[in-house]
Amino acid sequence: MRSPGSEKRRIFCSNAVRRKESPMPDVDLALLAQQNAEILEELRALRREVAELKEQSGRTLDFERRNDPRRPNSLTQR
């Protein structure tokens, strides 16, 4: 009969052996870093574009409000 400690060691050892059998795939860290930099730059460009579009839409909305014939202006209000 095995002790609980020996059972834990047996499980741990078999898991450790299994992990060593599957080698880590070759990863090109320089390529990943370059791709990451490109993605971050594209994200920054998209954020700038969104900010510009928000600003434009705000100006357009203000212009449309000011020129809306249904909206009374300060001169016609009593």
N, C-alpha and C positions, 0 to 999 in steps of 0.2 A: 504494500500500500504506500502511495506517495504522500509526502507531506504537502500542505498547501504552498509552502515556499518553493519546493522543487517544481511544482506544477507551474507556478508563475514564471520561474526561470526558463522552463521548457518552452512556454508560449512566447516569452520575450526573445529567446534565442532563435526560434523558428521565424518570428517576424523580422528580426534583424537580418537573417540570412536571406529571406525573400526580398527585402529592400535592396540588398547588395546585388542580387541577381539582375535586377532591371536597371541598367545604367541610365544616367541622366542624359537626355538627348542633347546634342550639340546646339548651343544657342549663340547666335552672333549678337553679342551685346552692343557692338558698335552700330550694327544695322538697326537694332531695336531703338537705340538712343536717337539715331537720325530720324527714324519714322516718328518717334514720339515728338521730336522737335518740330517736324513738319505738321503734325496733327495739332500741336499747340499753336503754331503760327496761323493755321487755317481757322482754328477756333477763335483766336484773337480778331482776325479779319471779319469773321461772321458776327462777332459781338459788336465791332465798330459799325458794321453795316446795319445791324438791328438798331443800334443807338441813333444812327443817322435817319433811318426810316421812321422811328418814333418821333424824332424831332420834326421831321418833315410833315408827318401826319398831324402833329399838334398844331403846326403853323397853318396847315390847310384847313383844319377844323376851326381854328380861330377866324381865319379869313371868311370861311363859309358862314359862320355865326354872325360876323359883322355885316355881311352883305345879304343876309336873309331878308327878303321883303316882308315876310310874315312877322318878323321881330321888330317891335317898336324901338326907335332910337330915342335918345334922351331929349331931342328937340320936340318930338311929337307927344311925349308923355305929359300928362297934366298932374 
